[in-house]
């Protein structure tokens, strides 16, 4: 037997088990993101136009949804709109074409280089809004109204519950209970019993509703990659999953 150093505790004989619990539940709230674009001859005009547009869209959404709809505006980004000068026409001189493919190793340019400085023709202001609808059945109505009043969907979609914390606590309790039951079975199988837990770790994950092909395979987007277009929203169930890892003493 290897002697223990003074002050060092002997290793504790432990049993590590995991417990899991999950539940599917219908979403109660949907959060949708939109962008608002405006342009002006100056940055001040673009900003003012964007602010006016945002107020109009917000008032329309709140008036239509009442207490079931909240609208939050985000930051505004302003960027210049630049236009390159018109390039000169391509020269069609045969001698110039010959020079382009000459054997001297120094090709001649087909056209003069365009000026380096583009022309400033205006400014674009882009802001974002988040619309929270506490009735998922009105999601299509919210999207239609936002687009009709001048907003552009930016693909930000999230389903939530009114009270996710209570559900998470319930799932964690179920996962702990299953871990404890599993530990008792495993300990009894080797002629021992479980003592107090040494350590506990947990993880709770919420999975958003997903789209599927007709054959049942998962599909993140039904539209070709790179189009910049996304489906407005997806109907389905939220899935909440809790997982705990517990280390018990063995007695």
C-alpha positions as CSV (number, residue, x, y, z in Angstrom):
1,X,0.0,0.0,0.0
2,X,1.4,3.4,-1.0
3,X,1.7,5.7,2.0
4,X,-0.3,9.0,1.7
5,X,1.5,12.3,2.1
6,X,0.6,14.4,5.1
7,X,-2.4,16.6,4.4
8,X,-3.4,14.7,1.2
9,X,-6.9,13.1,1.3
10,X,-7.3,9.6,-0.1
11,X,-9.2,9.4,-3.4
12,X,-12.9,9.1,-3.1
13,X,-14.5,6.1,-4.8
14,X,-17.2,7.6,-7.0
15,X,-19.8,6.8,-9.6
16,X,-20.6,9.2,-12.5
17,X,-24.0,9.1,-14.0
18,X,-26.0,11.3,-16.4
19,X,-29.7,12.1,-16.3
20,X,-31.8,13.7,-19.1
21,X,-35.2,15.1,-19.5
22,X,-36.9,16.7,-22.5
23,X,-40.2,18.2,-23.5
24,X,-41.8,19.5,-26.6
25,X,-44.1,22.5,-26.2
26,X,-45.9,24.9,-28.5
27,X,-44.3,28.3,-28.7
28,X,-46.2,31.2,-27.2
29,X,-44.1,34.2,-28.5
30,X,-42.3,34.9,-31.7
31,X,-39.5,37.5,-32.2
32,X,-39.0,38.8,-35.7
33,X,-36.2,41.1,-37.0
34,X,-36.5,43.7,-39.7
35,X,-34.3,46.3,-41.3
36,X,-35.3,49.8,-42.3
37,X,-33.5,51.4,-45.3
38,X,-33.4,55.1,-46.3
39,X,-31.3,57.3,-48.5
40,X,-30.6,61.0,-48.7
41,X,-28.3,63.6,-50.4
42,X,-26.6,64.1,-47.0
43,X,-26.1,61.9,-43.9
44,X,-28.5,64.2,-41.9
45,X,-31.3,63.7,-44.4
46,X,-30.8,60.0,-44.6
47,X,-30.9,59.7,-40.8
48,X,-34.0,61.9,-40.5
49,X,-35.8,59.9,-43.2
50,X,-34.9,56.6,-41.4
51,X,-36.2,57.9,-38.1
52,X,-39.5,59.1,-39.6
53,X,-39.8,55.7,-41.4
54,X,-39.1,53.8,-38.2
55,X,-41.7,55.7,-36.2
56,X,-44.3,55.1,-38.9
57,X,-43.6,51.4,-39.0
58,X,-43.6,51.1,-35.2
59,X,-46.9,53.0,-34.8
60,X,-48.6,50.8,-37.4
61,X,-47.4,47.5,-35.8
62,X,-48.4,48.6,-32.3
63,X,-51.7,50.0,-33.4
64,X,-52.5,46.7,-35.1
65,X,-51.3,44.3,-32.4
66,X,-52.2,46.3,-29.3
67,X,-50.9,44.9,-26.0
68,X,-49.8,41.7,-27.8
69,X,-47.1,43.4,-29.8
70,X,-43.9,45.1,-28.7
71,X,-41.5,46.9,-31.0
72,X,-37.8,47.7,-30.1
73,X,-35.6,49.8,-32.4
74,X,-31.9,49.2,-32.8
75,X,-28.9,51.3,-33.7
76,X,-28.6,53.1,-37.0
77,X,-25.7,52.7,-39.5
78,X,-24.9,55.4,-42.0
79,X,-22.7,54.7,-45.1
80,X,-21.8,56.7,-48.2
81,X,-23.2,55.7,-51.6
82,X,-20.3,55.9,-54.1
83,X,-20.3,55.7,-57.9
84,X,-17.3,55.0,-60.0
85,X,-16.6,57.4,-62.8
86,X,-17.6,56.2,-66.3
87,X,-14.6,54.4,-67.8
88,X,-13.3,55.5,-71.1
89,X,-14.3,53.5,-74.2
90,X,-12.0,50.6,-75.1
91,X,-9.6,51.4,-77.9
92,X,-9.8,49.3,-81.0
93,X,-6.5,50.3,-82.6
94,X,-4.9,47.1,-84.2
95,X,-1.4,48.4,-83.3
96,X,-2.5,48.7,-79.7
97,X,-3.8,45.1,-79.8
98,X,-0.5,43.9,-81.3
99,X,1.4,45.7,-78.5
100,X,-0.7,43.8,-76.0
101,X,0.6,40.5,-77.1
102,X,4.1,41.6,-78.0
103,X,7.1,39.4,-77.2
104,X,8.9,42.1,-75.3
105,X,7.4,40.9,-72.0
106,X,5.8,44.3,-71.3
107,X,2.1,44.1,-72.2
108,X,0.4,47.4,-73.2
109,X,-2.9,48.3,-71.4
110,X,-6.1,47.8,-73.3
111,X,-7.6,51.0,-71.8
112,X,-6.4,53.9,-69.6
113,X,-6.8,53.4,-65.9
114,X,-10.0,54.9,-64.4
115,X,-9.6,57.7,-61.9
116,X,-9.0,56.5,-58.3
117,X,-11.6,58.7,-56.5
118,X,-15.3,57.6,-56.9
119,X,-18.1,60.2,-56.8
120,X,-20.2,60.6,-53.7
121,X,-23.8,60.7,-54.7
122,X,-25.6,60.3,-51.3
123,X,-25.9,58.4,-48.0
124,X,-27.7,55.3,-46.9
125,X,-29.0,54.8,-43.4
126,X,-30.0,51.3,-42.1
127,X,-31.6,50.6,-38.8
128,X,-33.2,47.5,-37.3
129,X,-36.3,46.8,-35.3
130,X,-37.3,43.7,-33.3
131,X,-41.0,42.8,-33.2
132,X,-42.3,40.6,-30.4
133,X,-45.7,39.1,-31.0
134,X,-47.2,37.3,-28.0
135,X,-49.5,35.4,-30.3
136,X,-47.7,33.2,-32.7
137,X,-50.9,32.8,-34.8
138,X,-50.4,36.5,-35.8
139,X,-46.9,36.0,-37.2
140,X,-48.0,36.1,-40.8
141,X,-50.1,39.2,-40.2
142,X,-47.1,41.0,-38.5
143,X,-44.7,40.1,-41.4
144,X,-47.2,41.4,-44.0
145,X,-47.8,44.6,-42.1
146,X,-44.1,45.3,-41.5
147,X,-43.3,44.8,-45.2
148,X,-46.2,46.8,-46.4
149,X,-45.1,49.8,-44.3
150,X,-41.6,49.7,-45.5
151,X,-39.6,47.2,-43.4
152,X,-37.4,44.4,-44.8
153,X,-37.2,41.0,-43.1
154,X,-33.6,40.3,-42.1
155,X,-34.0,36.6,-41.3
156,X,-33.9,36.9,-37.5
157,X,-36.6,34.6,-36.1
158,X,-36.9,33.1,-32.6
159,X,-39.7,31.3,-30.8
160,X,-39.9,31.6,-27.0
161,X,-42.3,30.8,-24.1
162,X,-43.8,33.3,-21.7
163,X,-42.1,31.6,-18.7
164,X,-39.2,29.4,-19.8
165,X,-37.6,29.4,-16.3
166,X,-40.3,27.3,-14.7
167,X,-40.1,24.7,-17.4
168,X,-36.3,24.6,-17.1
169,X,-36.5,24.0,-13.3
170,X,-39.0,21.2,-13.9
171,X,-36.8,19.5,-16.4
172,X,-33.7,19.8,-14.2
173,X,-35.6,18.2,-11.3
174,X,-36.6,15.3,-13.6
175,X,-33.0,14.9,-14.9
176,X,-31.6,14.8,-11.3
177,X,-34.2,12.2,-10.3
178,X,-33.3,10.0,-13.2
179,X,-29.6,10.4,-12.5
180,X,-30.2,9.3,-8.9
181,X,-32.3,6.3,-9.9
182,X,-29.6,5.3,-12.4
183,X,-26.9,5.6,-9.8
184,X,-28.8,3.4,-7.3
185,X,-29.2,0.7,-9.9
186,X,-25.5,0.7,-10.9
187,X,-24.3,0.8,-7.3
188,X,-26.5,-2.1,-6.3
189,X,-25.2,-4.1,-9.3
190,X,-21.7,-4.0,-7.8
191,X,-22.8,-4.6,-4.2
192,X,-22.6,-1.0,-3.0
193,X,-24.9,2.0,-2.3
194,X,-24.7,5.7,-3.2
195,X,-23.7,8.4,-0.8
196,X,-23.9,12.1,-1.1
197,X,-23.2,13.7,-4.5
198,X,-19.6,14.9,-4.9
199,X,-20.2,17.2,-7.9
200,X,-23.1,18.2,-10.2
201,X,-23.0,19.9,-13.6
202,X,-26.0,20.8,-15.8
203,X,-27.0,22.0,-19.2
204,X,-30.3,23.2,-20.6
205,X,-30.8,23.7,-24.3
206,X,-33.8,25.0,-26.2
207,X,-34.2,23.9,-29.9
208,X,-36.1,26.0,-32.3
209,X,-38.7,24.6,-34.7
210,X,-37.0,23.1,-37.8
211,X,-37.9,22.8,-41.4
212,X,-38.0,19.4,-43.1
213,X,-38.1,18.1,-46.6
214,X,-41.0,15.9,-47.7
215,X,-38.9,12.8,-47.0
216,X,-38.5,13.9,-43.4
217,X,-34.8,15.0,-43.6
218,X,-33.8,18.2,-41.8
219,X,-33.3,21.2,-44.0
220,X,-31.9,24.5,-42.6
221,X,-33.2,26.5,-45.6
222,X,-35.6,25.5,-48.4
223,X,-34.0,28.2,-50.6
224,X,-30.7,28.1,-52.5
225,X,-27.6,29.2,-50.6
226,X,-26.5,32.8,-51.4
227,X,-29.9,34.1,-52.4
228,X,-30.2,36.2,-49.2
229,X,-33.9,35.2,-49.0
230,X,-35.2,33.3,-46.0
231,X,-38.6,31.8,-45.2
232,X,-40.5,34.3,-43.0
233,X,-41.2,31.9,-40.1
234,X,-41.6,28.1,-39.4
235,X,-44.5,26.5,-37.5
236,X,-43.6,23.7,-35.1
237,X,-42.8,22.7,-31.5
238,X,-40.1,24.1,-29.3
239,X,-37.9,21.3,-27.7
240,X,-36.4,21.9,-24.3
241,X,-33.7,19.5,-23.1
242,X,-32.0,19.3,-19.7
243,X,-28.9,17.2,-19.0
244,X,-27.1,16.7,-15.7
245,X,-23.9,14.9,-14.8
246,X,-23.6,13.8,-11.1
247,X,-20.7,12.1,-9.3
248,X,-21.9,10.1,-6.2
249,X,-19.9,8.6,-3.5
250,X,-19.9,4.8,-3.3
251,X,-20.4,3.2,0.1
